[in-house]
Amino acid sequence: MAADAFEEIAETFEFLDDWEERYRHVIELGKAMPPLDEAFRVPATKVDGCASQVWILPQIDGEGPDARFDFQGESDAMIVRGLIAILHALYAGLPAREVIEVDAGRELARLGLNDHLSAQRSNGLRAMVERIRTIAGRTAAAA
């Protein structure tokens, strides 16, 4: 069910031998993301529950359950920018109804992130997933 871009990340993680290399890869993914314009770094797009500052700006194409879901994201922490990039690979382009169905915990577990992130980072990652699911749920319910 995961998007092709996420599958690529999962395959890359399998080839990287240690967690230092994987962390570097996550940071590189974050660096490759386009920055979120300052004007969108506002309380309405800020994700609560993250130790770092995190903003997620939804970009929905269409209405209702078939609306295509996408988002831009930003963080003041490089590793968190990388986590946003991973979530983008997991969710971007899916219909809103499918975003809700993605088992993010299971998909992210394939990368082994749960075992290698601090408790604060894990909580922040869960908060980002929850924000994405909430936005997609509202979009899917609007007809």
C-alpha positions as CSV (number, residue, x, y, z in Angstrom):
1,M,0.0,0.0,0.0
2,A,3.0,2.3,0.6
3,A,3.9,4.7,-2.2
4,D,6.7,3.9,-4.6
5,A,8.8,6.7,-3.1
6,F,8.5,5.1,0.3
7,E,9.4,1.7,-1.1
8,E,12.6,3.2,-2.5
9,I,13.5,4.6,1.0
10,A,12.7,1.2,2.6
11,E,15.0,-0.5,0.0
12,T,17.8,2.0,0.6
13,F,17.5,1.4,4.3
14,E,18.0,-2.3,3.8
15,F,21.3,-1.6,2.0
16,L,22.7,0.8,4.6
17,D,24.7,-1.1,7.2
18,D,24.5,0.9,10.3
19,W,22.3,3.5,11.9
20,E,24.8,6.3,11.4
21,E,24.5,5.8,7.6
22,R,20.7,5.6,7.9
23,Y,20.6,8.9,9.9
24,R,22.7,10.6,7.3
25,H,20.3,9.3,4.6
26,V,17.3,10.7,6.5
27,I,19.1,14.1,6.8
28,E,19.9,14.0,3.1
29,L,16.2,13.3,2.3
30,G,15.3,16.4,4.4
31,K,17.9,18.6,2.7
32,A,16.4,17.6,-0.7
33,M,12.9,18.9,0.3
34,P,11.9,22.4,-0.9
35,P,11.8,24.8,2.1
36,L,8.4,25.9,3.4
37,D,8.0,29.6,2.8
38,E,8.2,31.7,6.1
39,A,4.7,33.0,5.5
40,F,3.3,29.5,6.1
41,R,5.3,28.9,9.4
42,V,2.3,30.0,11.5
43,P,0.4,28.6,14.4
44,A,-2.3,27.1,12.1
45,T,0.3,24.9,10.4
46,K,2.4,24.1,13.5
47,V,2.4,20.6,14.8
48,D,2.0,20.4,18.5
49,G,3.7,17.6,20.4
50,C,7.1,17.9,18.7
51,A,10.2,18.8,20.6
52,S,11.4,20.6,17.4
53,Q,9.4,23.2,15.6
54,V,7.4,21.5,12.8
55,W,5.0,22.9,10.3
56,I,2.8,20.9,7.9
57,L,1.0,22.7,5.1
58,P,-1.7,20.6,3.4
59,Q,-2.1,20.8,-0.4
60,I,-5.3,19.1,-1.4
61,D,-6.4,18.7,-5.0
62,G,-10.1,18.1,-5.2
63,E,-12.8,17.4,-2.6
64,G,-14.1,14.4,-0.7
65,P,-12.6,11.0,-0.3
66,D,-11.0,11.0,-3.8
67,A,-9.2,14.3,-3.3
68,R,-5.4,13.9,-3.8
69,F,-3.5,14.5,-0.7
70,D,-0.1,16.3,-0.6
71,F,1.7,18.6,1.8
72,Q,4.8,20.7,2.4
73,G,6.6,20.5,5.6
74,E,9.4,22.2,7.5
75,S,11.3,21.8,10.7
76,D,14.2,23.6,12.5
77,A,15.9,20.2,13.1
78,M,17.6,18.4,10.2
79,I,16.7,14.9,11.3
80,V,13.0,16.0,11.7
81,R,13.1,17.5,8.1
82,G,14.2,14.0,7.0
83,L,11.3,12.4,8.9
84,I,8.9,14.8,7.2
85,A,10.4,13.8,3.8
86,I,9.8,10.1,4.7
87,L,6.1,10.9,5.6
88,H,5.8,12.8,2.4
89,A,7.0,9.7,0.5
90,L,4.5,7.6,2.4
91,Y,1.4,9.9,1.8
92,A,1.9,12.3,-1.1
93,G,-0.4,11.7,-4.0
94,L,-2.8,9.3,-2.3
95,P,-6.5,9.9,-2.2
96,A,-7.6,11.3,1.2
97,R,-9.5,8.0,2.0
98,E,-6.3,6.0,1.5
99,V,-4.2,8.3,3.6
100,I,-6.4,7.4,6.6
101,E,-6.0,3.7,5.8
102,V,-2.2,3.7,5.8
103,D,-0.8,1.9,8.8
104,A,2.0,4.4,9.4
105,G,3.3,2.6,12.5
106,R,3.7,-0.6,10.5
107,E,5.3,1.1,7.5
108,L,7.7,3.2,9.6
109,A,8.6,0.1,11.6
110,R,9.9,-1.4,8.4
111,L,12.6,1.3,8.5
112,G,13.4,0.5,12.2
113,L,12.9,4.1,13.2
114,N,10.9,3.2,16.4
115,D,14.0,1.5,17.8
116,H,16.4,4.3,16.9
117,L,14.6,7.5,17.6
118,S,14.5,9.2,21.0
119,A,11.2,9.1,22.9
120,Q,10.7,12.8,22.0
121,R,11.3,12.2,18.3
122,S,9.0,9.2,18.3
123,N,6.3,11.3,19.9
124,G,6.9,14.1,17.4
125,L,6.7,11.6,14.5
126,R,3.4,10.3,15.9
127,A,2.1,13.8,16.2
128,M,2.9,14.5,12.6
129,V,1.2,11.3,11.4
130,E,-1.8,12.3,13.5
131,R,-2.0,15.7,11.9
132,I,-1.8,14.2,8.4
133,R,-4.5,11.7,9.2
134,T,-6.7,14.4,10.7
135,I,-6.4,16.6,7.6
136,A,-7.0,13.7,5.3
137,G,-10.0,12.6,7.4
138,R,-11.6,16.1,7.2
139,T,-10.9,16.2,3.5
140,A,-12.5,12.7,2.9
141,A,-15.6,13.7,5.0
142,A,-16.2,16.9,3.0
143,A,-18.3,16.1,0.0
